[in-house]
């Protein structure tokens, strides 16, 4: 307002530029607003840089806090691992100490047993030595008697006493041989006892060394236990210190995080303010640029109009303003045949640059201005209205809207309408065809669903009836049934099998044994076979998990099933092979090639 008031006072001057205290700049063709009492862009940039620097400091502090927290956590983890290793080592040492103690006890018992055995062997050795001494004495005595007997002159014996002497001699020889054998046997026993005594001494020495080694290890283990105990006693204090450090680091991290969040919010607010100011500055710059361009266009248009007026009408600017300026009345709207040549105000044409063509046409109409002035008395409109810029601008805008509503003339509109109409007709027919086809397909789908439901319901009832017949054969005294999980929707329902063998309260298949599950599955399959028979069936080791009793029941089912169908069974059970009409086996020949061997067990009966 201050700038406009000053401009009105200084409008008579030329090339005047006014700058207010609030920063507004006003010249002849430029109007630029200042920043007023708000912060300048440099201050905002400085605040942004300071906030960025503060954010970097806070980020570095948070990183350091995170690093310290990671170090504390690492130390805590290492301490926990050391504690766990110490506890593990302590437990291992306890187990090893117990094992060593047990081993020492066993070695001690063995040493005592060996000592007792050595004492017994020493006693046996003493007895054997005495026996050897006695035997040697007897042998010497016998030898002396023999020598004495040999040195004596042989008596003259008669023939009758010779037999008795020979008998005594043979007896003496036998006694000598037995004595020698006893002596050798005793010597062997003595040598064996001596060897065993040496072996026991060596074993006792080895056991003594082992006991000393075990005692030394026990001492080392005790020292390790004491060290581990000291570590365990010092570990709680270390853990408490680590926990306090971690808690303090977490508190510092939380504080730094809160500070960082506050700094981020402040930075975001500054960035939003900066973006808003940038957008505002850009908008103002674009507005100023647009205003400058409009001013330039207006000047150019004004100079063009003045040149045309001077060339075509011979009128200068002062004459045009005096005769067609805003002070002159504007004629009202009258019928076209009564409207005289229209005067166009240069000010109106200067407001909207895009109406230059209309202004030029109006300027060309003024080429006959002398004739118009001569006949103004007869053809001028009796009265006009006062020029009001807002009303004339509204009038111009209304006329432009009417002209825009008319649009451009399209000479191909009829051909395009015919093509679009034909395309619309084709698409309508296609849509009708698709709708009818979709309706037919939905009808067919419903019919198929109904047929499938009827077939499934019938097959399920037949299967349930057959299952109720087959199950008592395979599970004597047991109960079993099959039912639908969703009887209302047969297309998505499942089948649940309930089996309860005799003497058991279990009904879920997952809680049965392997043979019972196999037998229940076979019962369901046989029920399906009976409900919807087939010319032949192929079964692969269905009785592999069955015992003899259940196998016999299954073979009864096979006998019943073979009356209406052909069975091909892959089996390793001998009883299953015994009821077969033909056997086919695969064997490997000597050259490593497999060969099929067939054997018909029963002759086919004539039909």
C-alpha positions in Angstrom: 0.0 0.0 0.0 2.9 2.4 0.8 4.6 1.6 -2.5 1.3 2.2 -4.4 0.7 5.5 -2.7 4.3 6.6 -3.4 3.9 5.5 -7.0 0.8 7.6 -7.5 2.7 10.6 -6.2 5.7 9.9 -8.4 3.8 8.6 -11.5 4.7 11.7 -13.4 8.4 10.9 -13.3 10.2 8.5 -15.5 12.6 5.6 -14.7 11.8 5.8 -11.0 12.5 2.8 -8.8 11.1 2.6 -5.2 12.4 0.3 -2.5 10.4 0.1 0.8 11.8 -0.8 4.2 10.1 -4.2 4.0 12.1 -5.0 0.9 9.4 -4.3 -1.8 10.9 -3.1 -5.2 8.7 -1.1 -7.5 9.7 0.3 -10.8 7.9 1.2 -14.0 7.5 -2.4 -15.2 8.6 -4.5 -12.2 7.0 -5.2 -8.8 8.9 -7.5 -6.5 8.0 -8.3 -2.9 10.6 -8.4 -0.1 11.1 -10.8 2.8 9.9 -8.5 5.5 10.6 -9.4 9.0 11.1 -13.1 8.2 14.5 -14.9 8.3 16.6 -14.6 5.2 17.7 -17.5 3.1 21.3 -17.2 4.3 20.1 -17.5 7.9 18.0 -20.6 7.0 21.0 -22.1 5.2 23.2 -21.4 8.2 20.7 -23.0 10.5 20.4 -26.0 8.2 24.2 -26.4 8.1 24.4 -26.1 11.9 21.6 -28.7 12.3 23.4 -31.0 9.8 26.6 -30.6 11.8 24.8 -31.3 15.1 23.2 -34.3 13.4 26.6 -35.6 12.4 27.9 -35.1 16.0 24.8 -36.9 17.5 25.2 -39.7 14.9 28.9 -40.1 15.8 28.0 -40.2 19.5 25.3 -42.8 18.8 27.8 -44.9 16.8 30.3 -44.7 19.6 27.7 -45.7 22.1 26.7 -48.6 19.9 30.3 -49.6 19.5 30.8 -49.5 23.3 27.6 -51.5 23.8 28.8 -54.1 21.3 32.1 -54.3 23.1 30.3 -54.7 26.5 28.0 -57.3 24.9 31.1 -59.1 23.5 32.8 -59.1 26.9 29.6 -60.4 28.5 29.4 -63.1 25.9 33.1 -64.0 26.4 32.5 -64.1 30.2 29.5 -66.3 29.8 31.4 -68.6 27.4 34.3 -68.8 29.9 31.9 -69.5 32.7 30.2 -72.2 30.7 33.5 -73.7 29.7 34.7 -73.6 33.4 31.5 -75.3 34.5 31.9 -77.9 31.7 35.5 -78.5 32.7 34.5 -78.8 36.3 31.9 -81.3 35.5 34.3 -83.2 33.3 36.9 -83.1 36.0 34.4 -84.4 38.6 33.4 -87.2 36.2 37.1 -88.0 35.5 38.0 -87.8 39.2 35.2 -90.2 40.0 36.4 -92.5 37.2 40.0 -92.2 38.4 38.9 -93.0 42.0 37.0 -96.0 40.8 39.9 -97.1 38.7 42.3 -96.7 41.7 40.0 -98.7 43.8 39.9 -101.5 41.2 43.7 -101.3 40.9 44.0 -101.5 44.7 41.7 -104.5 44.8 43.8 -106.1 42.0 47.0 -105.4 43.9 45.6 -106.9 47.0 44.5 -109.9 45.0 47.9 -110.2 43.3 49.6 -109.9 46.7 47.4 -112.7 48.1 48.1 -114.8 45.0 51.9 -114.1 45.3 51.7 -115.3 49.0 49.8 -118.4 48.0 52.3 -119.1 45.2 55.2 -118.6 47.6 53.7 -121.1 50.0 53.1 -123.5 47.1 56.7 -122.9 46.0 58.0 -123.7 49.5 55.9 -126.9 49.5 57.1 -127.8 46.0 60.7 -127.2 47.1 60.2 -129.4 50.1 58.7 -132.1 47.9 61.6 -131.8 45.4 64.1 -132.1 48.3 62.3 -135.2 49.6 62.1 -136.7 46.1 65.8 -136.0 45.5 66.6 -137.6 48.9 64.6 -140.7 48.0 66.2 -140.8 44.6 69.7 -140.6 46.2 68.7 -143.3 48.7 67.4 -145.5 45.9 70.6 -144.9 43.9 72.7 -145.9 46.9 70.7 -149.0 47.5 71.1 -149.8 43.8 74.8 -149.4 44.0 74.9 -151.4 47.2 72.9 -154.1 45.6 75.1 -154.0 42.5 78.3 -154.3 44.6 77.1 -157.3 46.4 77.9 -160.6 44.8 75.0 -162.1 43.2 73.5 -164.9 45.2 72.9 -168.1 43.6 69.3 -168.2 43.2 67.3 -171.0 42.1 65.0 -170.9 39.3 62.0 -170.9 41.5 63.0 -167.6 43.2 63.9 -165.8 40.0 60.4 -164.9 39.1 59.9 -163.1 42.4 63.1 -161.2 42.1 62.2 -160.1 38.6 58.9 -158.9 39.9 60.6 -157.0 42.7 63.0 -155.5 40.1 60.2 -154.4 37.9 58.4 -152.9 40.8 61.5 -151.0 41.8 62.0 -149.7 38.3 58.4 -148.5 38.2 58.8 -146.8 41.5 62.0 -145.1 40.2 60.2 -143.9 37.0 57.3 -142.6 39.0 59.6 -140.8 41.3 61.4 -139.2 38.4 58.1 -138.2 36.8 57.0 -136.6 40.1 60.3 -134.8 40.4 60.0 -133.4 36.8 56.4 -132.5 37.3 57.3 -130.7 40.5 60.1 -128.9 38.8 57.7 -127.7 36.0 55.2 -126.5 38.6 58.0 -124.7 40.4 59.1 -123.0 37.2 55.5 -122.1 36.3 54.9 -120.7 39.8 58.1 -118.7 39.5 57.1 -117.3 36.1 53.6 -116.4 37.5 55.2 -114.8 40.5 57.4 -112.7 38.2 54.4 -111.7 36.1 52.5 -110.7 39.2 55.4 -108.6 40.4 55.5 -106.8 37.1 51.8 -106.3 37.1 52.0 -105.0 40.7 54.7 -102.6 39.7 52.7 -101.4 36.7 49.6 -101.0 38.9 51.7 -99.0 41.4 53.0 -96.7 38.6 49.4 -96.3 37.3 48.2 -95.5 40.8 51.0 -92.9 41.2 50.0 -91.4 37.8 46.4 -91.3 38.8 47.3 -89.6 42.1 49.4 -87.1 40.2 46.5 -86.4 37.8 44.1 -86.1 40.8 46.4 -83.5 42.3 46.4 -81.6 38.9 42.6 -81.9 38.7 42.3 -80.6 42.2 44.4 -77.6 41.3 42.3 -77.1 38.2 39.1 -77.3 40.2 40.5 -74.8 42.6 41.3 -72.4 39.7 37.9 -72.9 38.2 36.3 -72.3 41.6 38.2 -69.0 41.9 37.1 -68.1 38.4 33.5 -68.9 39.3 33.8 -66.8 42.5 35.1 -63.9 40.5 32.6 -64.3 37.6 29.5 -62.8 39.4 31.4 -59.6 40.1 32.5 -59.4 36.4 29.0 -60.2 35.3 27.6 -57.5 37.5 30.1 -55.0 36.2 29.3 -56.0 32.6 25.5 -55.7 33.4 26.0 -52.2 34.9 28.1 -51.2 31.9 25.4 -52.6 29.5 22.6 -50.8 31.4 24.5 -47.5 31.4 25.3 -47.9 27.7 21.6 -48.6 27.0 20.6 -45.5 29.0 23.2 -43.5 27.1 22.0 -45.0 23.8 18.4 -44.2 24.6 19.3 -40.6 25.5 21.3 -40.3 22.3 18.5 -41.8 20.3 16.0 -39.3 21.8 18.4 -36.5 21.1 18.9 -37.9 17.6 15.1 -38.1 17.1 14.7 -34.5 18.3 17.5 -33.4 16.0 15.9 -35.3 13.1 12.6 -33.7 13.8 14.2 -30.3 14.0 16.1 -31.0 10.8 13.0 -32.3 9.1 11.1 -29.1 10.1 14.0 -27.0 8.8 14.0 -28.9 5.6 10.3 -28.6 5.2 10.6 -24.8 5.9 13.5 -24.7 3.4 11.4 -26.6 0.8 8.4 -24.3 1.4 10.7 -21.2 1.1 12.2 -22.7 -2.0 8.8 -23.4 -3.5 7.7 -19.9 -2.6 10.8 -18.4 -4.0 10.4 -20.4 -7.2 6.7 -19.5 -7.4 7.6 -15.8 -6.9 10.4 -16.0 -9.4 8.1 -17.6 -11.9 5.4 -15.1 -11.2 7.9 -12.2 -11.6 9.1 -13.8 -14.8 5.6 -14.2 -16.0 4.7 -10.7 -15.2 7.9 -9.4 -16.9 7.0 -11.5 -20.0 3.4 -10.2 -19.9 4.7 -6.6 -19.6 7.1 -7.2 -22.5 4.3 -8.8 -24.6 2.0 -5.9 -23.7 4.7 -3.4 -24.7 5.3 -5.3 -27.9 1.6 -5.5 -28.6 1.1 -1.8 -27.8 4.0 -0.8 -30.1 2.5 -3.1 -32.9 -0.9 -1.5 -32.5 0.5 2.0 -32.5 2.5 1.2 -35.6 -0.6 -0.2 -37.4 -2.7 2.8 -36.3 0.0 5.1 -37.6 0.4 3.2 -40.9 -3.2 2.4 -41.6 -5.1 5.3 -39.9 -2.4 7.9 -39.6 -3.3 8.4 -35.9 -0.8 8.9 -33.2 -1.0 7.6 -29.6 -2.4 10.8 -28.1 -5.2 11.0 -30.7 -6.1 7.4 -30.1 -6.2 7.8 -26.3 -8.2 11.0 -26.6 -10.8 9.5 -28.9 -10.9 5.9 -27.8 -9.5 6.0 -24.3 -11.2 4.8 -21.2 -12.8 8.2 -20.6 -15.0 7.6 -23.7 -18.4 5.9 -23.3 -18.6 2.2 -24.4 -21.5 1.4 -26.8 -24.1 -1.1 -25.5 -24.8 -4.4 -27.3 -27.3 -3.8 -30.2 -28.4 -5.9 -33.2 -25.7 -6.6 -35.7 -27.3 -4.5 -38.5 -27.5 -1.4 -36.2 -23.9 -1.6 -34.8 -21.5 0.9 -36.2 -17.8 0.2 -36.6 -16.7 -0.8 -33.1 -14.0 1.1 -31.2 -11.5 -1.1 -29.3 -9.8 0.3 -26.3 -6.0 -0.1 -26.3 -6.2 -0.7 -22.5 -8.4 -3.7 -22.9 -6.2 -5.2 -25.6 -3.2 -4.6 -23.4 -4.7 -6.7 -20.6 -5.1 -10.0 -22.6 -2.2 -10.6 -25.1 -3.9 -13.4 -26.8 -6.6 -11.2 -28.2 -4.1 -9.4 -30.5 -5.8 -10.8 -33.6 -9.1 -9.3 -32.7 -7.5 -6.0 -31.8 -5.7 -6.0 -35.2 -9.0 -6.6 -36.9 -10.5 -3.8 -35.0 -7.6 -1.6 -36.0 -8.1 -2.5 -39.6 -11.8 -1.5 -39.3 -10.6 1.9 -38.2 -9.0 2.4 -41.6 -12.2 4.1 -42.7 -12.3 6.4 -39.7 -12.8 9.6 -41.7 -16.0 8.2 -43.3 -17.2 7.0 -39.9 -16.6 10.3 -38.3 -18.6 12.0 -41.2 -21.6 9.7 -40.7 -21.5 9.5 -36.9 -24.4 11.9 -36.6 -26.8 9.4 -38.4 -25.4 6.0 -37.5 -23.9 6.4 -33.9 -25.6 4.7 -31.1 -27.6 7.3 -29.2 -25.9 6.7 -25.9 -23.1 4.5 -24.3 -22.1 3.3 -20.9 -19.1 4.3 -18.9 -15.9 2.3 -19.3 -15.4 0.0 -16.3 -12.4 -2.3 -16.7 -13.8 -5.2 -14.6 -17.1 -5.2 -16.5 -15.4 -5.1 -19.9 -13.0 -7.9 -18.8 -15.9 -10.0 -17.7 -17.6 -9.3 -21.1 -14.5 -10.3 -22.9 -14.2 -13.5 -20.9 -17.8 -14.4 -21.6 -17.3 -13.9 -25.3 -14.1 -16.0 -25.2 -16.0 -18.8 -23.4 -18.7 -18.8 -26.0 -16.1 -18.9 -28.8 -14.3 -21.8 -27.0 -17.6 -23.7 -26.6 -18.1 -23.6 -30.4 -14.7 -25.3 -30.8 -12.9 -26.1 -34.0 -14.9 -27.4 -37.0 -14.2 -31.1 -37.7 -15.0 -32.0 -41.4 -14.6 -35.8 -40.7 -17.1 -35.8 -37.7 -19.8 -37.7 -39.7 -17.4 -40.5 -40.8 -16.0 -40.8 -37.3 -19.5 -41.0 -35.9 -20.5 -43.7 -38.3 -17.4 -45.8 -37.5 -17.9 -45.4 -33.8 -21.5 -46.3 -34.1 -20.6 -49.5 -36.1 -17.9 -50.3 -33.5 -20.4 -49.8 -30.7 -22.9 -52.1 -32.4 -20.2 -54.8 -32.9 -19.1 -54.6 -29.3 -22.7 -54.7 -28.0 -23.3 -57.9 -30.0 -20.1 -59.4 -28.7 -21.0 -58.5 -25.1 -24.5 -60.0 -25.6 -22.9 -63.2 -27.0 -20.4 -63.4 -24.2 -23.1 -62.9 -21.6 -25.2 -65.7 -23.1 -22.2 -68.0 -23.4 -21.2 -67.3 -19.8 -24.8 -68.1 -18.7 -24.7 -71.4 -20.6 -21.3 -72.3 -19.1 -22.6 -71.6 -15.6 -25.6 -73.8 -16.3 -23.4 -76.6 -17.6 -21.1 -76.3 -14.5 -24.0 -76.5 -12.2 -25.3 -79.6 -14.0 -21.8 -81.2 -13.8 -21.5 -80.3 -10.1 -24.9 -81.9 -9.4 -24.0 -85.0 -11.3 -20.6 -85.2 -9.5 -22.3 -84.8 -6.2 -24.8 -87.6 -7.0 -22.1 -89.9 -8.2 -19.9 -89.2 -5.2 -22.7 -89.6 -2.7 -23.7 -93.0 -4.3 -20.1 -94.2 -4.4 -19.4 -93.1 -0.8 -22.5 -94.9 0.4 -21.5 -98.1 -1.4 -17.9 -97.7 -0.1 -19.2 -97.3 3.5 -21.4 -100.3 3.2 -18.5 -102.4 1.8 -16.2 -101.0 4.6 -18.7 -102.1 7.3 -18.6 -105.6 5.7 -14.8 -105.9 5.2 -13.6 -104.3 8.5 -15.0 -106.9 10.9 -13.2 -109.6 8.9 -9.8 -107.9 9.2 -10.4 -106.6 12.7 -12.5 -109.2 14.6 -14.3 -107.6 17.5 -13.2 -104.1 16.4 -15.3 -101.2 15.0 -14.6 -98.9 12.2 -16.4 -96.4 10.1 -15.9 -93.7 7.4 -17.7 -90.4 7.3 -17.6 -87.1 5.5 -16.0 -84.1 7.2 -18.4 -81.7 5.5 -21.5 -83.4 4.4 -23.1 -80.2 3.2 -20.5 -79.5 0.5 -19.7 -82.8 -1.3 -17.3 -81.1 -3.8 -14.8 -80.0 -1.1 -15.5 -82.4 1.7 -12.9 -84.9 3.0 -13.2 -88.5 4.2 -12.3 -89.3 7.8 -11.6 -93.0 8.8 -12.3 -94.0 12.4 -10.8 -97.3 13.5 -11.1 -98.9 16.9 -9.5 -102.4 17.3 -10.8 -104.8 19.8 -9.6 -104.1 23.3 -8.3 -100.6 22.5 -9.7 -97.1 23.0 -7.7 -95.6 20.2 -9.6 -94.2 17.2 -7.0 -92.1 15.5 -4.9 -93.8 12.8 -1.7 -92.0 13.8 -1.8 -93.8 17.2 -2.1 -97.3 15.8 0.8 -99.6 15.1 2.3 -100.0 11.6 0.5 -103.3 10.9 -2.8 -101.9 12.1 -2.5 -98.8 10.0 -1.6 -101.0 7.0 -4.6 -103.3 7.7 -6.9 -100.3 8.0 -5.7 -98.8 4.7 -6.2 -102.2 3.0 -9.7 -102.4 4.5 -10.5 -99.0 2.9 -9.0 -100.0 -0.4 -10.9 -103.4 -0.5 -14.1 -101.5 0.3 -13.5 -99.1 -2.6 -12.7 -102.2 -4.8 -16.0 -103.9 -3.8 -18.0 -100.7 -4.2 -16.7 -100.0 -7.7 -15.2 -103.3 -9.0 -12.4 -103.4 -11.6 -11.3 -106.2 -14.0 -8.0 -106.5 -12.3 -6.0 -105.1 -9.4 -2.2 -104.6 -8.8 -0.9 -104.6 -5.3 2.7 -104.1 -4.2 3.6 -105.7 -0.8 0.4 -104.7 0.9 0.9 -107.4 3.6 4.6 -106.6 4.3 3.9 -105.2 7.8 1.3 -107.8 8.8 1.7 -110.8 11.2 0.5 -114.3 10.5 -3.0 -113.8 12.0 -3.7 -110.6 10.1 -2.2 -112.1 7.0 -4.6 -115.0 7.2 -7.6 -112.6 7.4 -6.2 -110.6 4.4 -5.8 -113.7 2.4 -9.5 -114.5 3.1 -10.4 -111.1 1.6 -8.2 -111.9 -1.4 -10.0 -115.2 -1.9 -13.3 -113.3 -1.9 -12.0 -110.6 -4.2 -10.5 -113.0 -6.8 -13.9 -114.4 -7.6 -14.9 -111.3 -9.5 -11.5 -109.8 -10.5 -7.9 -110.7 -11.4 -5.3 -110.0 -8.7 -1.6 -109.2 -9.4 0.3 -109.1 -6.1 3.9 -108.3 -5.6 4.9 -110.1 -2.4 7.6 -111.9 -0.3 5.1 -113.8 1.9 5.1 -117.6 1.3 1.4 -117.9 2.4 0.4 -115.4 -0.3 2.3 -117.3 -2.9 0.5 -120.5 -1.8 -2.9 -119.2 -2.8 -1.7 -117.9 -6.2 -2.6 -119.6 -9.5 0.7 -118.6 -11.1 4.0 -117.3 -9.8 6.5 -115.1 -11.7 9.9 -114.4 -10.3 12.9 -112.3 -11.4 16.3 -114.0 -11.0 19.8 -113.2 -12.2 21.6 -115.7 -14.4 25.3 -116.5 -14.2 26.1 -113.9 -16.9 24.5 -111.1 -14.8 21.3 -110.7 -16.9 18.0 -110.7 -15.2 15.5 -113.4 -16.3 11.8 -113.9 -15.6 10.8 -117.3 -14.4 7.2 -118.4 -14.4 5.5 -121.3 -12.8 1.7 -122.2 -12.9 0.7 -123.5 -9.5 -2.9 -124.5 -10.3 -4.4 -125.6 -13.5 -7.2 -123.4 -14.8 -10.5 -124.9 -14.3 -12.7 -125.2 -17.3 -15.6 -122.9 -17.3 
